Amino acid sequence: MNKKVRIIIIEPSSVIRQGIKSLLNNKAPELSIVKEYSDLQSFQESRIDVDVDILLINPATVSFYKQFNIRTLFFDYSETALVAILYGYVDAATLSSFDGMLDIYDDALIMAQKLRKIAKEFVGLQNNNNGGNIDLSEREKEILIAVAKGMTNKEIAENLCISSHTVISHRKNITRKTGIKTISGLTIYAIFNNLISQEEAS
């Protein structure tokens, strides 16, 4: 892999963030930490102005949202590999949402090898997947926003001048694309993807 691999870390411990950064700087300068965050909220509130190849995430920072696929929290990063930072027990269901794992007890060379391999494999996968399947249409976004605001299918249909059957069909598509089945999960998804503010949510 010739180009720099750009990495963001989301990890509460500054010691671990700086440790990973220092190890990679010394042993793998082509792996570049471009941003660091201590929690998911500060990451979501930021505006990233560079393309990112890997998000290194402590699974504890997203454990509150594990009722649905973690990738739905990172809607704007569909072409970015999600890699779990491991230094304690993480349940298998949560880990299944990640594209790879990085153990903090690995030495720098093993860490670098893992990250290079994940970045290379993920880029290849994305190039072959026709753009992914979680992109919502504008109409689906409108309906998702209405659901997050607490509107019923009938109210959504009347508001958008479409049939209730059409609303139900769109909601099924939203569930299929996001993997989220509950209204509370869809509301969190809408908030984290800046489709609705927390104040607007029901």
N, C-alpha and C positions, 0 to 999 in steps of 0.2 A: 504494500500500500504506500504510494508515493506522497500523497497529500497529507497534511496534518489532520489528525483526528481530533475534533473539537468536542470537549466534554464539559458538562455541567454537573456539579455535585449538590445533592440535597441531603444534608446530614446535620443533625443537631449538634454533634460534638465538633468543636473547632480543632481539637487535637487530632481527631481522625481525618477531618478535611485537610488540615495542613500536612499531616503525615502522608496521605495518599498523593497530594500535590508534590511534596518534596521528593518522594520516591520516584514518581513518574518524571519529574524534571531532571533528576540525576541519571536515570537509566533509560528513559524513553522520551527524548525531547519532541518527537513527532506526535506524542499524545499530549494535547494542550488543554489544560483546565481553563476555560474561558470565563466561567462564573461560579460562584459558590453561594449557597443558601442554607439557612439553618432550619427552615421549615417549608412546608408546601404552600402556605399562604403567601409568604414573601416571594416565592417563586412565581405563583400565579399573578401576583400584583405587579410584577416587573415586566418590562418590555425588552425582549431579547432582540438585538439587531444583527445577530450573526446566525448562520446555519449551524445546527448542532447535530453531531453524529451519535453521541451517547449521553443519556441521562443516568448518572450514578445516583441511586436512591436508597436511603435507609428505609426498609419496608415499614418500620414503625411510624414513619411520617405519613403513611397512607393507610394505616391499619383501620382507621375509622370508616374508610370507604370500601372495605373489602367485600361488601355485599354484592359488588359488581366488578367487572373486569377493570383492573387498574388502568389499562390503556385509555379508557374513556375519560380519565382525568386529564389526559395529555393530548386532547383533540388536535391541537395545533402542531403536534410533534409525531404525526403518523409515520414519518420517514426516519424517525430517530429510535435507536435501540434503547430499551429500558433495562438497566442492569441493577440488580439488588446488591447492596453492600451488606455482607453477612458477618456478624460477630456474636450471634445468639440464635436461639430457636426461632424459626419462622415457619408457620404452617404451610403445608403443601399447596393448599388452595390459593394462598396469596402468592407463593413463588411461581405458580403456573401462569400468572399474568406477566411475568418478566421474560425478557429475551435472553438473559444470562445472569450469572452470579459472580461476584467478586468477594473472596474471603480475605478479611483484613490480616489474617495470619499467613497469607501467601507472601513470598519475598517479591521484591520489585520486578525481577525478570519474569516471574510467573504471572504477576498482575498485568504487566505489559503485553505478554503473549496472549493472555485471555482477552484483553480489550482489543488488541489488533484483530484477533480472530472473530470476535463478536461483530466489530465494525465491518469487517470485510464480508462476512456471511450475511449480515443484515442488509447491507447495501445491495448485494446480489439478489436477495429475496425481494426487496422493494422494487428492483428493476424488472422483476418478472411477475409482479402481482397486479398490473393494470390499475394502479392508483389506489388500491385498498378498498375496503367496503364499509368504512364508518363515516364517510362524508354524507351529511344530510343535505337534502334539497332545500331550497328556500321555503317551500310550503311545509316541509317537515319541521324546519326550524320554527316557523310561525305556530305550528300546532304544539310543538314542544314547549314554547314560551307560554302558550295558553294553558297547557296542562300544569306547568310550574306555578302559574298564577291561581290555580285551583278551579279552573273552569271545567264544566261537564262536557261530554261529547256533544250534547244538544246545543249548549251555549257556544261552543267552538264552531259548530256547523252554522248556526245563525250569524255569528260574528263574521265568518269568512265566506258566507253565502255558498256553502257547499252542503252536501247531504251528510247525515250522521254516518251512513255507511262508508262514505269517503274518509271521514275523520277516523273511523275505526281502522280502515285499511292503512292510512298513514301512520297511525299509532303502532300497528303491527310492524310496519317497516322500520320505525324508529327503534322499537324493541329489538328487532332482528339485527340492525346495524350496530347498536350500542351494547347489546347484551344486558340491558337494564330492564327489569320487569316491574319495579315498584315506582309509584309516583314520587316518593321521597328520593329515590335514587335518581330519577329523571330530573328532579328539581336541583339536586346537588350538581348533576352533570351540566345543567343549563347555567348555573351560577359560575362554576369553574371554567366554563368556556365563554364567559362574558356575553351570554345571550340574554341574561336577566340579572338585575341586581338583587342582593340579599333582601333588601327592603321590599322589592316587588313580589317576592315569592310568597306563596300562601302559607 
